Amino acid sequence: MMYLDRKNLPPTFGELIKLEREEGLKEGLKNGLRKIAKNMLKEGFPIEMIARLTELSEEEIRKL
């Protein structure tokens, strides 16, 4: 029996949902880290420490 090669086909609806969910989770995590970093700035934590603990760039933290 001959099978389709999925490499040459557009993603299925299920695959699109999975990709969107993964992207949403990543963005949600990033937003959470930004919120934590903003609170740490308000509490007087050094930018270098915030960057190390949240893995956000120092530049990104300065923009908050």
C-alpha positions in Angstrom: 0.0 0.0 0.0 1.3 3.5 -0.9 1.5 6.1 1.9 1.5 9.9 1.5 4.7 11.7 2.3 3.7 14.2 5.0 6.8 16.3 4.3 5.2 17.8 1.2 1.7 18.4 2.5 0.5 21.4 4.5 0.0 20.8 8.2 -3.3 19.2 9.3 -5.7 21.0 11.5 -4.5 19.0 14.5 -0.9 19.9 13.8 -1.8 23.6 13.5 -3.7 23.5 16.8 -0.6 21.9 18.5 1.7 24.5 17.0 -0.5 27.4 18.1 -0.8 25.9 21.6 3.0 25.6 21.9 3.5 29.1 20.8 0.8 30.4 23.2 2.4 28.5 26.1 5.8 30.0 25.2 4.4 33.5 25.0 2.5 33.1 28.3 5.7 32.0 30.0 7.6 34.9 28.6 4.9 37.3 29.8 5.0 35.8 33.2 8.8 36.3 33.3 8.4 39.9 32.3 5.9 40.5 35.1 8.2 38.9 37.6 11.1 41.0 36.3 9.0 44.2 36.5 8.2 43.4 40.2 11.8 42.7 40.9 12.8 46.1 39.5 10.2 47.7 41.7 11.8 46.0 44.7 15.2 47.3 43.7 16.9 44.1 42.4 19.9 44.8 40.2 19.2 44.3 36.5 22.1 41.8 36.2 20.5 39.6 38.8 17.1 39.8 37.2 18.5 38.9 33.9 20.3 35.9 35.4 17.3 34.6 37.3 14.7 35.2 34.6 16.9 34.5 31.5 15.5 37.8 30.0 18.1 40.0 28.3 19.3 43.1 30.2 18.0 45.2 27.3 14.5 43.7 27.6 14.5 44.3 31.3 15.5 48.0 30.8 12.5 48.4 28.5 10.0 47.3 31.2 
